[in-house]
Amino acid sequence: MLHGEIRAVASEQGYDVEAIFVDDGSSDPSWEVIEQLAGTDERVRGIRFRRNFGKAAALDAGFRAARGETIVTLDADLQDDPREIPKLLEKIGKRCDVVSGWKQVRHDPWHKVLPSRVFNWLVGRMTGVKLHDHNCGMKAYRREVFDEVRLYGELHRFVPVLAAARGFRVGEAVVNHRPRKFGRSKYGVGRFIKGFLDLLTVKFLTGFGQRPQHLLGAAGLLFVFLGALGLGYLAIYWVFAQLNPDWHLTPLHDRPLLLYSLASLLFGGQLMSIGFVAELVTAHLSREMQAYSIAEQVNEPEAQESAARSQKPGSNNR
C-alpha cells in the first residue's frame, strides 16, 4: 500500500525516485513483501537487518544506500501521508537543507501527544532549533547533510539539531497525519527518559563537542574554588582558635565544612582531569573530521588546476 502511494505521487509529480525499504529485523512477512515489490519494480531496493538495531541504524543504512540528491523519510505504519512529499521538496527548493514535517493535527492518544509537546518545547529551548515536531518521521534532507552528520544510538530525532549545528538551514512544513491502522505504538515513559538523555548528549555535542574542557573545566574550576574557599575559611578559623585558647570552638575534624570542602576539591580536580582527557580524544579525532562545513567555493585553486589540465591538448576527458 505504501509503495503504491509513493509510486502514484511520483507519477503525478514526474519525480525520478528510488524507494528504499529497510526491514529492521521484523518477525512478520515484511521482507517477503519487499522482495516481491523489488521483483516487479526496479526502483525498489531493500535492506534487511539480522535483528532490530534501532531506528537510527535503519535510517543510517537507508541514507548510505540512497543515490539521489534529496532524501525523504517516512514511517511504514501509513500514518505518514506520501502525498505530502511535494510540500517537503518545495521547501527544500527554497534554500532549506532539512525540512521536518509538522503533524499539526495529530491522531494519537493524549498520553503520547502531551509528552511529545513538552519534549519539543524542551528541545527548542535547549538547542535553539525550534520545531513543532522533532519526532515526526516524515522529513526531507539534502544528500550532503549526511556527509557531515552521523547517526548512532537514538539520535535520529535530532538530525535537524545536528544539521543546524553544522550550519545547514532547517525548516518545517505542515503535513497530514493519518490515524494508526497497523501495528502499535512503542511510546512510553522509558522512551521519554531516553529522549531526554539523548537531548543532553546532543546539547553537549553541539555546544562543546570541539571544546569539552570549556564545560568540564569550568565546572571543575568552580568546585575547586568552592573547596578552596571552604578550606581557607577553616584555616582562618583554626588560627583564631590557636590565638585565643579561651574560645570554645568546635575542632576542625568535627566541622562538616571540612568534608564538603575536601570533596569539592577532589570533584573539581576530577572534572578538570576528565576535561583534559576529552580534549586529547577530540584532538586525535579532529585529524579525521573537519570542525567546519563548507557550503560553496569560488576560484578554488585545485578546481582551476584540474580544469586547466583537462583543456591541454591530448588530455583525456571522460
Secondary structure, DSSP 8 states (H G I E B T S, - for coil): -HHHHHHHHHHHHT----EEEEE-S-SSTHHHHHHHHHHH-TTEEEEE-SS---HHHHHHHHHHH--SSEEEE--TTS-B-GGGHHHHHHHHHTT-SEEEEE-SS--S-HHHHHHHHHHHHHHHHHHS---S-TT-S-EEEEGGGGGT----TTGGGGHHHHHHHTT--EEEEE--B----SS-----HHHHHHHHHHHHHHHHHHHHTT-HHHHHHHHHHHHHHHHHHHHHHHHHHHHHHHH-TTS----GGG-HHHHHHHHHHHHHHHHHHHHHHHHHHHHHHTTTS-SS-----SS-HHHHHHHHHHTSTT----
